[in-house]
Amino acid sequence: MPSGCPRSGRKPHERRGLSNMIRSVVRGFGAALPKRVMTNRDMEDVVDTSDEWIVQRTGIRQRYIAGEGETTSSLGEAAARAALDRAGLTPADIDLIICATSTPDNTFPATAVNIQSRLGMHHGFAFDVQAVCTGFVYAVTTADAYIRGGLAKRVLVIGAETFSRILDWNDRTTCVLFGDGAGAIVLEAAEGEGTTADRGVLTAHLRSDGSHKEKLYVDGGPSTTGTVGKLRMEGREVFKYAVGMITDVIQAAFDATGTTPDDLDWLVPHQANRRIIDGSAKKLHIAPEKVVVTVDLHGNTSAASIPLALATAAGDGRIKEGDLVMLEAMGGGFTWGAALLRW
């Protein structure tokens, strides 16, 4: 597990490690969304709900829904190409593709392999990570381990989902929440000094507890029903656990690096529910103006939500080189995690 420097009496930028180390630095970012926008008003024609009800309880105003020919891999490919372009790289420069998704194109092969093929790559390796909404944080942590271990120099990390395909469109408690999309970053090996002033991933903390499965799951699968199944959720139960679990891993990241909420430039949370986002930030004393919120634009896009939010905030100039950025998420399983990086 990547880790930062221990606590000391010095300021974060003055803390020094024992030796230089390899860091995983963000070189590019990108995003892709389906063509169709579905507003809350549009949702009123599908189920018994209202724009006011959805906004008040979730903060969501619209979401994007994949149409014919739009798949998890096509969205992932588009986001990956955008990230490569911004990094000034080509698929030939990439050693590894990791795709975080719970809505793969096929049971197998991995969607990452499909994206590899769509990019015209015939080298390197590719695989999927499945940790539901925490998937992108798991994927970043995994990519960082491969980079620091010398097994890859450049990694495409993608979060891509078509959750609309596993929704029960008669269940108004879930179908209003989710949307489709993809986001990607390019991580590249770079030498750091082993301090919190280094660019790149500084620390990451992952958790899971399978005893909570029934609170958020899909009621199908190859080895049980032989079907894809539909998403089921006990919303109140998820909300009850979310803030505590999220703040646990964020605090662990602060403790591991000796940093505090005051040092943080941006919190980029999983975009599930505005009330969860606000509650977590408040509990950790993170100022509201430091929190990137895109749930109103995209809805909950599961593993795609953090990279979509990163692409939005970095693309409009809010997140700048050198900024200290915290990523956090919680998803079905339960899984949860946080990663602290310097942009």
matplotlib code that plots the C-alpha trace (Angstrom):
import matplotlib.pyplot as plt

x = [0.0, 1.4, 2.1, 3.2, 5.6, 5.0, 3.9, 6.4, 6.6, 7.5, 5.1, 3.9, 6.1, 9.1, 8.7, 11.3, 11.5, 14.7, 15.3, 14.0, 11.0, 8.9, 5.6, 2.6, 1.9, -1.2, -0.2, -3.6, -7.3, -10.4, -14.1, -16.9, -20.7, -23.5, -25.4, -28.7, -29.4, -32.2, -33.5, -35.6, -38.5, -37.9, -37.9, -41.4, -42.6, -41.1, -41.9, -44.0, -41.5, -40.8, -37.8, -38.3, -38.3, -35.1, -33.2, -34.1, -33.0, -30.1, -29.0, -29.3, -30.8, -29.9, -28.0, -26.8, -28.2, -26.4, -28.2, -27.8, -24.2, -22.9, -21.3, -19.0, -16.0, -17.0, -17.3, -14.1, -12.2, -13.4, -12.3, -9.0, -8.3, -9.1, -6.7, -3.9, -4.4, -4.1, -1.0, 0.6, 0.8, -0.4, -1.6, 1.9, 3.2, 0.9, 2.0, -1.2, -4.9, -7.1, -10.8, -13.0, -16.5, -19.5, -21.2, -18.8, -19.6, -19.4, -19.0, -15.6, -13.2, -12.5, -13.8, -10.2, -9.2, -12.0, -10.7, -7.2, -8.4, -10.4, -7.3, -5.3, -3.0, -1.4, 1.1, 1.1, -1.8, -5.2, -7.7, -10.8, -11.3, -14.8, -15.4, -18.6, -18.6, -15.1, -13.7, -11.8, -10.0, -9.2, -7.9, -5.7, -4.3, -3.6, -2.0, 0.2, 1.4, 2.3, 4.2, 6.1, 6.9, 8.4, 5.9, 4.6, 5.7, 2.5, -1.0, -4.4, -6.8, -10.4, -13.8, -16.6, -20.2, -23.6, -25.6, -28.8, -28.7, -29.0, -31.7, -35.3, -37.1, -40.2, -38.3, -38.3, -36.0, -33.1, -33.7, -33.6, -30.1, -27.9, -26.4, -23.8, -20.4, -16.6, -13.5, -9.8, -6.4, -2.9, -0.5, 3.2, 6.2, 8.3, 11.0, 10.0, 11.9, 9.6, 7.8, 4.3, 5.5, 6.0, 3.6, 1.7, -0.1, 1.0, -1.1, -4.2, -6.4, -8.9, -11.6, -14.4, -17.0, -19.0, -21.6, -23.4, -24.0, -27.8, -27.9, -26.7, -26.3, -27.5, -29.9, -28.4, -25.2, -23.8, -23.3, -26.6, -29.4, -27.8, -29.0, -27.6, -30.1, -31.2, -29.8, -31.4, -30.6, -31.7, -31.1, -31.5, -29.1, -26.5, -26.8, -26.5, -23.1, -21.7, -20.5, -18.7, -17.0, -15.9, -14.5, -12.6, -10.5, -10.0, -8.7, -6.4, -4.9, -4.4, -2.8, -0.5, 0.9, 0.7, -1.6, -4.8, -8.0, -6.3, -3.6, -6.1, -6.9, -9.7, -11.9, -13.2, -15.8, -17.8, -20.9, -23.7, -25.8, -25.3, -26.2, -23.5, -21.0, -21.9, -22.1, -18.6, -17.0, -18.7, -17.6, -14.0, -14.1, -13.3, -14.6, -17.5, -15.6, -12.9, -15.4, -15.9, -19.6, -20.9, -23.7, -26.2, -24.9, -24.1, -26.1, -24.4, -22.1, -20.5, -16.8, -17.0, -18.0, -14.6, -12.8, -15.7, -15.5, -11.7, -12.0, -14.6, -12.7, -9.2, -10.7, -12.2, -9.0, -10.0, -7.6, -4.1, -0.7, 0.7, -2.8, -3.3, -6.4, -8.3, -10.3, -12.9, -15.7, -18.0, -19.9, -21.7, -20.1, -19.6, -16.3, -14.8, -11.5, -9.5, -6.4, -4.4, -2.4, -0.7, -1.9]
y = [0.0, 3.4, 5.6, 9.1, 10.3, 10.0, 12.9, 15.4, 18.9, 20.3, 21.6, 19.1, 20.4, 20.2, 16.5, 14.4, 10.6, 8.6, 8.3, 9.0, 6.9, 6.3, 8.2, 7.7, 11.1, 12.1, 13.1, 13.4, 13.1, 12.7, 12.0, 10.7, 10.8, 9.3, 11.6, 11.4, 13.7, 12.6, 15.4, 14.9, 16.2, 13.4, 11.0, 12.1, 10.5, 7.2, 6.7, 8.4, 11.1, 14.8, 17.1, 18.6, 15.2, 14.1, 17.3, 17.7, 14.1, 13.6, 16.8, 15.2, 17.3, 15.2, 12.1, 10.7, 7.4, 5.2, 4.6, 2.0, 1.4, 3.1, 0.6, 0.6, -0.1, 2.6, 5.2, 3.9, 4.2, 7.8, 8.8, 7.0, 8.7, 12.1, 11.4, 10.3, 13.4, 15.7, 13.8, 14.0, 10.2, 7.5, 3.9, 2.7, 4.5, 2.6, -0.6, -1.4, -0.7, -1.0, -0.5, -0.2, -1.3, -3.2, -3.2, -4.9, -5.5, -9.2, -11.7, -12.1, -11.0, -8.0, -4.6, -3.4, -5.9, -4.7, -1.1, -2.3, -3.7, -0.5, 1.5, -0.7, -1.9, -5.4, -5.1, -4.7, -6.1, -5.2, -6.2, -5.1, -4.1, -4.7, -2.8, -1.0, 2.7, 2.4, 0.8, 3.8, 4.3, 0.6, 0.9, 3.9, 2.1, -1.0, 1.0, 2.8, -0.6, -1.8, 1.4, 1.4, -2.3, -1.6, -3.7, -0.7, 2.8, 4.2, 3.1, 4.0, 4.0, 4.1, 4.2, 3.3, 2.3, 1.8, 1.4, 2.2, -1.4, -2.9, -0.6, -1.6, 1.3, 0.6, 1.2, 4.9, 4.7, 3.5, 4.4, 8.2, 7.9, 6.4, 7.4, 6.3, 7.7, 7.2, 9.0, 8.2, 9.3, 8.4, 7.6, 7.7, 6.7, 9.7, 10.0, 11.8, 12.7, 10.7, 13.9, 15.1, 17.8, 15.1, 15.0, 11.8, 9.3, 9.8, 7.3, 5.0, 3.2, 0.5, -1.3, -3.8, -5.7, -8.3, -8.6, -5.6, -7.2, -7.2, -3.4, -2.7, -5.5, -6.8, -9.7, -11.8, -13.3, -16.2, -18.7, -17.9, -16.9, -17.1, -13.6, -10.1, -9.0, -5.6, -3.3, -3.4, -1.0, -0.3, 3.5, 4.4, 1.7, 2.8, 6.4, 5.3, 3.7, 6.0, 9.1, 7.1, 4.8, 7.6, 9.7, 6.7, 6.3, 10.0, 10.4, 7.4, 9.2, 12.4, 10.4, 8.5, 11.7, 14.0, 16.3, 18.0, 19.3, 22.7, 21.4, 19.9, 21.9, 19.6, 16.8, 14.8, 12.4, 9.7, 11.5, 9.4, 11.8, 15.5, 14.9, 12.2, 14.5, 17.4, 15.3, 13.8, 17.1, 18.7, 15.9, 16.3, 20.1, 20.3, 23.7, 23.4, 25.5, 22.7, 20.0, 19.1, 18.3, 17.0, 14.8, 17.4, 16.9, 13.2, 11.4, 8.4, 6.9, 4.4, 3.8, 6.6, 9.3, 10.3, 10.4, 12.4, 14.8, 15.1, 15.8, 18.4, 20.3, 19.9, 20.8, 24.1, 25.0, 24.5, 21.6, 22.8, 21.2, 21.0, 20.9, 18.3, 16.2, 13.6, 10.9, 8.9, 6.5, 3.9, 1.2, -2.1, -4.9, -2.7, -1.4, 2.0, 3.8, 7.0, 8.1, 11.2, 12.6, 15.7, 16.8]
z = [0.0, -0.9, 2.1, 2.9, 5.5, 9.2, 11.4, 12.5, 13.7, 10.3, 7.8, 5.2, 2.4, 4.7, 5.6, 4.1, 3.6, 3.9, 0.1, -3.3, -4.5, -7.5, -7.6, -9.9, -11.4, -13.3, -16.8, -18.5, -17.9, -20.0, -19.9, -22.1, -21.8, -23.8, -26.2, -24.4, -21.4, -19.1, -16.8, -13.7, -15.7, -18.2, -15.3, -14.3, -17.5, -16.5, -12.8, -10.1, -8.9, -9.3, -9.9, -6.5, -4.7, -6.5, -6.0, -2.4, -1.5, -3.8, -5.4, -8.9, -11.7, -14.7, -15.9, -19.2, -20.5, -23.0, -26.3, -29.0, -29.9, -26.7, -24.4, -21.4, -23.7, -26.2, -23.5, -21.8, -25.1, -25.7, -22.2, -22.6, -25.9, -24.4, -21.5, -23.8, -26.0, -23.0, -21.9, -25.3, -25.5, -27.8, -27.0, -27.9, -24.8, -22.4, -20.6, -18.7, -18.8, -15.7, -16.1, -13.0, -13.9, -12.6, -16.0, -18.3, -22.0, -21.5, -18.6, -20.2, -21.6, -19.4, -20.6, -20.3, -23.0, -25.2, -24.7, -25.4, -28.8, -29.6, -29.0, -31.4, -28.7, -29.2, -26.4, -22.6, -20.5, -19.3, -16.7, -14.9, -11.2, -9.7, -6.5, -7.6, -6.7, -5.1, -8.2, -9.4, -6.1, -6.1, -9.7, -8.9, -5.9, -8.0, -10.8, -8.2, -6.9, -10.4, -11.2, -7.9, -8.3, -11.7, -13.6, -15.6, -16.5, -17.8, -16.9, -18.3, -15.3, -16.5, -14.7, -17.1, -16.5, -18.2, -15.0, -16.9, -18.3, -14.8, -13.4, -12.6, -14.3, -12.2, -8.9, -8.4, -5.4, -7.5, -11.2, -10.5, -9.0, -11.6, -15.0, -17.5, -18.4, -18.3, -17.1, -17.3, -16.2, -17.3, -14.4, -15.2, -13.1, -11.9, -9.3, -6.1, -2.9, -0.6, 0.8, 0.7, -1.7, -4.4, -7.3, -7.6, -5.4, -1.8, 0.1, -0.4, 2.0, 1.0, 3.0, 2.5, 4.5, 2.8, 5.6, 4.1, 0.7, 1.0, 1.4, -2.1, -4.8, -8.1, -7.9, -10.7, -12.0, -14.0, -11.2, -9.4, -11.7, -15.1, -15.7, -15.4, -12.8, -11.5, -8.9, -5.5, -2.6, 0.9, 0.6, 4.3, 5.4, 2.8, 4.0, 7.6, 7.1, 4.3, 6.2, 8.9, 6.5, 4.2, 6.9, 8.4, 5.2, 4.6, 8.1, 7.6, 4.6, 6.6, 9.4, 7.0, 5.5, 8.5, 6.5, 7.6, 6.0, 6.0, 3.7, 1.2, -1.9, -3.2, -2.1, -5.1, -3.7, -5.3, -6.6, -5.1, -3.1, -2.2, 1.4, 1.9, 0.2, 2.4, 5.6, 5.1, 4.4, 7.4, 9.7, 8.6, 8.7, 5.0, 3.7, 1.2, -1.4, -1.5, -2.5, -6.2, -6.8, -10.1, -8.9, -10.2, -13.8, -14.0, -11.2, -9.7, -12.4, -9.9, -10.8, -13.4, -11.0, -9.5, -12.9, -14.4, -11.5, -11.8, -15.6, -14.9, -12.2, -13.9, -17.2, -16.0, -14.2, -10.6, -10.0, -10.9, -10.9, -7.4, -5.7, -2.9, -3.9, -1.9, -3.7, -1.8, -2.4, -1.0, -2.9, -2.8, -0.9, 1.1, -0.3, 0.5, 0.1, -0.2, -2.1, -1.5, -4.4, -5.5, -8.9]

ax = plt.figure().add_subplot(projection="3d")
ax.plot(x, y, z, "-o")
ax.set_aspect("equal")
plt.show()
